[in-house]
Amino acid sequence: MVTDDEYITKRLAEGRLVLKAWEKQLSIHQPWQVISAATYQLNVDGCEILKYDIAIVTRWFKSVVPRLRLMIERDYGSHNTSAAVFKLGTLGSIWFDVLLEGDNKTKKTRVALTGVGTPKNVQGFCIKLDPTFDPTW
């Protein structure tokens, strides 16, 4: 049986490996190259649980992804604490929160970075948007 401490230690190690892979890619390539190669996903499960209209949320998602790509590219490496820069969370997650506006809606959104592949051999990145802070859309 895995204890809470073992789980947390494992998640932190995995998060550090993904962040290290992200940093390595940014040392080789321009931020726009790494970001353009990343896939983007919407937290559809969370939206369905909150009974959001998926068609409306999907339109919003499609309109904010290009803006988010520009934000990440512009702000990466910035010392601005409100910048769109990924940081390692306390349980190994890699994310930042930001207000994203699109399709005439502004939503607080958690933007999380995950590795594609295994934590020790990251093959690419997925950027997941979770706009489920509000109980209603």
N, C-alpha and C positions, 0 to 999 in steps of 0.2 A: 504494500500500500504506500502511495506517495503522500508524504506529509505536506502541509502548507508551505513550510520553509523550502522543501525540495522543489515544489512546483514554482515558487517565486524565483528561486535561484536559477532554475531551468529557463523560465521566461525571460529573466534579465540577460542570461547568456545568449539566448536566441536573438533578443532585441539588439544586443551589442554587435552580434555577428552581421545582422542585416544592416545596421547603421554603418558598420565598418565597410561593408560591401558598397553601400551608397556613397560613402566618402571616397572609396577607391575609384569608383566610376567617375566621380566628379573631379578626381585628380587627373584622370586620363582624358575625359571628354568635357565639352562645354555643358553647362547645366541644361540648356535647351535640348541637347542631344540625348541626355539621360532621361529627361522629362518626356520628350516626345516618344521615347521607346517604352515608357511605362503605360500600362493599361489602367483605365479608370473604371471603377465600379460604384454602383449606388447600393446603399444598405436597403435592399428591397424587403428583406424579412422584417426589419424594424418598422418600415413604412406600412407594411401589411398589418402588423400587430396593432399599430395605432390607427388603422383603417383610413389611411391617406388614400386619395384618388391617385393611383399609380400613373395614370396617363398625365396628370398635371405635374406630378413630381418628376416624371421622366422628361417632360418638356423643360422644366427648370434645370434639371441635371445637364441636359444637352447644351443649354445656353450658358451654364457657368463653367463647364470644363475648359473651354478656351481661355477664359479670364483667369481661372485658377492656374493654368499652365504658365501664363505670363507672370502672375504674382510669385509663384515659386521660383521661376527663373530670375526675376528681378530681385527678390529678397534673399536668395540663398547667399549665405556668407555675411549678411547684414548683422550689425550689432543691435538693431532695433528689436526690442523685446516683443513688439506686437507684429513683427514680420512673419511672413508665411515660410517659416523655417522648421523643419522637422527636428524634434527633440526626443530624447529617450525618457519615457514615463517611468514611474516607480515600479511597475510590474512588468517592465520589458517592452511595453508598447511604444510605438514611434508615431507621434501625432502632433498636431496643433489645431487650435480652434480659430475660426475666422467667420466673419459675416460675408456671405456670398449673395450677390444680387443677380437675378436673371428672371426672365419671363414675368416681369413686374412684381417679383416677390424677393424679399430679403430674408435670409434664414441663417441663423447661427448654425455652423456646420463643423463637425469634427472631421478632419482630414487625416487619415491614417495611412502609414506606409507599411506594406508587407513585402516580404521577399517571395519570389516565385522560384520554386526548387526547394532545396533543403537549407536550413539555417547555415550549414557549413559550406554549401555550394550554391550561392544565390545566382540564379540564371537571369533574373530580371526583377522588375518591381511592379507592384500593383498599388495604385492610390485609390483608397476607398473613401467615399463621401457618406457621412451619416448626418442627415439634416433632421434628426428626430428629437431635438431639444424641446420643441413646441408640441403640446398635446394635440393641437389641431393644425391643419395645413391652411 
